[in-house]
């Protein structure tokens, strides 16, 4: 199966009526030095899952310039949901805040600046959906806190979970083992039912029993 050909077809199919594309978002962003944001297919997936499940409280780990956050916020504003998003880079966080304002979704987003390893243990409220797309080395380290913060019936979604089997640049090779560990934690966790989808660079989705 030619996944490049498949992805090209899918992207062309949806680009014609996309409300907000990755490239358009990047083009409108003044800051140009930031970690990669999710692909359009992942953004569509997140929006569809949110439309189906209508989570009132979402926790996002890894904001970057706010493309995934804005995509999700476009849906949650329809029913007054709220997103808490965590970003460690102050410059990037400031740009994300401006992007939220530009997209008229700022009131639905609470951006917390700091290291997720320090912020997550301090959180006490439960979340209906947790989306993880931060430093991949943090994935296995944050797993227990994500599980603790997730409501029963809630969804845990993580990006880049096919790193162990895709061709990566050498500079990303140290991220393969943490992702492998994280995937194993999710799949073997007795509190979760999950599946791994070949969209973007891999998206794992799990529901807490």
C-alpha positions as CSV (number, residue, x, y, z in Angstrom):
1,X,0.0,0.0,0.0
2,X,1.5,3.4,-1.1
3,X,0.8,5.6,2.0
4,X,2.3,8.7,0.3
5,X,-0.1,8.4,-2.6
6,X,-3.0,7.7,-0.1
7,X,-2.1,10.8,2.0
8,X,-1.8,13.0,-1.1
9,X,-5.3,11.9,-2.2
10,X,-6.8,12.5,1.3
11,X,-5.2,15.9,1.7
12,X,-6.4,17.1,-1.7
13,X,-9.9,15.8,-1.0
14,X,-10.2,17.8,2.3
15,X,-8.2,20.9,1.4
16,X,-10.9,22.2,-0.8
17,X,-13.2,22.9,2.2
18,X,-10.8,23.1,5.1
19,X,-11.6,25.9,7.6
20,X,-8.0,26.1,8.8
21,X,-5.0,24.4,7.3
22,X,-1.6,23.8,8.8
23,X,0.2,25.8,6.1
24,X,-2.2,28.7,6.3
25,X,-1.8,28.8,10.1
26,X,2.0,28.8,9.8
27,X,2.0,31.5,7.1
28,X,0.0,33.8,9.3
29,X,2.3,33.2,12.3
30,X,5.0,35.8,12.7
31,X,7.4,33.5,14.7
32,X,9.1,31.0,12.4
33,X,11.3,29.1,14.9
34,X,9.2,26.5,16.6
35,X,8.8,22.7,16.9
36,X,6.6,21.1,14.1
37,X,2.9,21.2,14.6
38,X,0.4,18.4,13.8
39,X,-0.5,17.6,10.2
40,X,-3.9,18.5,8.8
41,X,-5.1,14.9,9.0
42,X,-4.4,14.8,12.8
43,X,-6.1,18.2,13.2
44,X,-9.2,16.9,11.4
45,X,-9.2,13.7,13.5
46,X,-9.0,15.8,16.7
47,X,-11.9,18.0,15.6
48,X,-14.0,15.0,14.6
49,X,-13.4,13.2,17.9
50,X,-14.3,16.4,19.8
51,X,-17.5,16.8,17.8
52,X,-18.5,13.3,18.6
53,X,-17.6,13.2,22.3
54,X,-18.0,16.9,23.3
55,X,-15.4,16.9,26.1
56,X,-16.0,19.8,28.4
57,X,-12.4,19.9,29.7
58,X,-9.4,19.2,27.5
59,X,-5.8,19.1,28.6
60,X,-3.2,19.5,25.8
61,X,0.5,18.9,26.6
62,X,2.6,20.8,24.1
63,X,1.2,23.9,22.6
64,X,3.8,25.1,20.1
65,X,2.3,28.0,18.1
66,X,-1.2,26.7,18.8
67,X,-2.4,25.1,15.6
68,X,-3.8,21.9,17.3
69,X,-5.1,24.1,20.2
70,X,-6.9,26.4,17.8
71,X,-8.3,23.6,15.8
72,X,-9.8,22.0,18.9
73,X,-11.0,25.3,20.2
74,X,-13.0,26.0,17.1
75,X,-15.1,23.0,18.1
76,X,-15.3,23.4,21.9
77,X,-16.5,27.0,21.6
78,X,-19.7,25.6,20.1
79,X,-20.7,24.2,23.4
80,X,-18.6,26.3,25.8
81,X,-15.8,23.8,26.5
82,X,-12.4,24.7,27.8
83,X,-8.9,23.8,26.9
84,X,-5.9,23.9,29.2
85,X,-2.6,23.8,27.2
86,X,0.9,23.5,28.5
87,X,4.0,25.0,26.8
88,X,7.6,25.3,28.1
89,X,8.9,27.9,25.6
90,X,7.9,31.5,26.6
91,X,8.5,33.0,23.1
92,X,6.4,30.3,21.4
93,X,3.7,30.6,24.1
94,X,3.4,34.3,23.5
95,X,3.0,33.7,19.8
96,X,0.4,31.0,20.5
97,X,-1.6,33.4,22.7
98,X,-1.6,35.9,19.8
99,X,-2.7,33.2,17.4
100,X,-5.6,32.4,19.7
101,X,-6.7,36.0,19.8
102,X,-6.4,36.2,16.0
103,X,-8.7,33.1,15.6
104,X,-11.2,34.5,18.2
105,X,-10.8,31.4,20.5
106,X,-8.7,32.9,23.3
107,X,-11.5,32.8,25.9
108,X,-11.7,29.1,25.6
109,X,-8.0,28.4,26.2
110,X,-5.9,28.6,29.4
111,X,-2.2,28.5,28.5
112,X,0.1,27.4,31.3
113,X,3.7,28.3,30.8
114,X,6.3,25.8,32.3
115,X,7.6,22.3,32.3
116,X,4.9,19.7,32.0
117,X,6.8,17.5,34.5
118,X,6.2,20.2,37.1
119,X,2.8,21.4,36.0
120,X,0.9,18.1,35.6
121,X,1.6,16.8,39.2
122,X,0.0,20.1,40.5
123,X,-3.2,19.7,38.5
124,X,-6.1,18.1,40.4
125,X,-9.2,18.6,38.1
126,X,-10.2,15.7,35.9
127,X,-10.2,16.0,32.1
128,X,-12.4,14.4,29.5
129,X,-9.7,14.4,26.8
130,X,-5.9,14.6,27.1
131,X,-3.9,15.3,24.0
132,X,-0.1,14.8,24.2
133,X,2.3,16.3,21.6
134,X,5.1,17.6,23.7
135,X,8.8,16.5,24.0
136,X,8.6,12.8,23.2
137,X,11.1,12.0,26.0
138,X,8.3,13.2,28.4
139,X,5.7,10.8,27.1
140,X,6.5,7.8,29.4
141,X,7.4,10.1,32.3
142,X,4.0,11.8,32.1
143,X,2.0,8.6,31.6
144,X,0.9,8.1,35.3
145,X,-0.2,11.7,35.7
146,X,-2.2,11.6,32.4
147,X,-3.9,8.4,33.7
148,X,-4.6,10.1,37.1
149,X,-6.0,13.2,35.5
150,X,-8.2,11.4,32.9
151,X,-11.8,10.8,33.8
152,X,-13.3,7.3,33.5
153,X,-14.6,7.2,29.9
154,X,-12.2,9.9,28.9
155,X,-9.8,9.8,25.9
156,X,-6.0,9.8,25.9
157,X,-4.6,10.8,22.5
158,X,-0.9,11.0,21.6
159,X,0.8,12.2,18.4
160,X,4.0,10.8,16.8
161,X,3.5,7.3,18.1
162,X,4.9,5.6,15.0
163,X,8.4,7.0,15.5
164,X,9.7,3.5,16.2
165,X,8.9,2.3,12.6
166,X,9.2,5.4,10.3
167,X,12.3,6.9,8.8
168,X,13.5,9.8,11.0
169,X,16.3,12.2,10.6
170,X,19.3,11.3,12.8
171,X,18.6,14.3,15.1
172,X,15.3,12.6,16.1
173,X,16.6,9.1,16.8
174,X,16.9,9.6,20.5
175,X,13.1,10.0,20.6
176,X,12.4,6.5,19.3
177,X,12.9,4.6,22.6
178,X,10.7,6.9,24.8
179,X,7.9,6.5,22.2
180,X,8.3,2.8,22.2
181,X,8.1,2.8,26.0
182,X,5.0,5.0,26.0
183,X,3.2,2.8,23.4
184,X,3.9,-0.3,25.6
185,X,2.6,1.5,28.6
186,X,-0.7,2.4,26.9
187,X,-1.2,-1.0,25.2
188,X,-0.5,-3.0,28.4
189,X,-2.3,-0.7,30.8
190,X,-5.3,-2.6,32.3
191,X,-7.2,0.7,32.7
192,X,-7.1,1.5,29.0
193,X,-8.5,0.2,25.7
194,X,-6.6,1.6,22.7
195,X,-5.6,1.5,19.1
196,X,-2.8,3.1,17.1
197,X,-3.8,4.8,13.8
198,X,-1.4,5.5,10.9
199,X,-2.3,9.2,10.5
200,X,0.3,12.0,10.8
201,X,3.3,10.3,12.3
202,X,1.1,7.9,14.2
203,X,-1.7,8.7,16.6
204,X,-2.6,6.4,19.5
205,X,-6.1,6.8,21.0
206,X,-7.2,5.2,24.3
207,X,-10.3,5.3,26.4
208,X,-10.1,4.9,30.2
209,X,-12.3,2.1,31.4
